[in-house]
């Protein structure tokens, strides 16, 4: 089996290998990382274990015996977050271990304070690898094609792939032909937003620091008391977009200090093709360091 050259190619190859071995989703990153590296590399991943280092989601470190260790924050009680963290560190191993023998230490603080453009590139590539390993686009499309996107449907995909809701929604935003926007907010302000390709053409983007629409905040404040699961709200023009009506889902994050808004623009007309190449969702998140909290 030839060695892939890109993060997405690595993810696609190993995801296919997982399925060819008769396994089902979600991909068990621990198992595939230990087995694949043991048979293919002279410096394999020798151990994957939990750690108790506050603020550090995951680490890749070289051991004295010459192999590598992946460790993760074992206090996190959200399996999807842990799975993506393990995929991220596995990506660092496959793609970057020869560039940084002292390994990687990945947490919120480290990601917000990049040492260099190289660090930014490494983080982006590790995210992309994890995305393609855990959520192969072909299978994801099979799950959602021909269906109305709802929280239940995206939740089904999150359960299938063992990923967080935000990472799953971002994957859908990345390949959908619909005009849609994912926005994460804290304390009434947008931390970051990411539009689908079609929404981007419509200039549906809210920069960090933008106030969350008042009507959305009011719905958010009642979300703890009222079962709003799978219930979308039709929103007038001028709220999420200057000229377009929208349909808004309000989601409470895994951590209650964050709110997630999934906004669709079903009444948007056709738009022209873009000529410039746009970054994928997981590269975007590395580039937008303000409010970086995609694992929530």
ABEGO torsion letter per residue (X at the ends): XBBBABAAAAAAAAAAAAAAAGBBOBBBAAAAAAAAAAAABABBBABBBBBBBBGBABBBBBBAAGBBBBBBBAABABAAAAAAAAAAAAAAAAAAAAABAAEBBBBAAAAABBABAAAAAAAAAAAAAAAAAABBAAAAAAAABGBBBBAAAAAAAAAAAGBBAAAAAAAAAAABABBBBBBBBBGGBBABBBBBAAAAAAGBBBBBGBBBBAAAAAAAAAAAABBABGBBBBBBBGAABAABBBBBBBBBBABAABBBBBBBBAABBBBBBBABBBBBAAAAAAABABGBAAAX
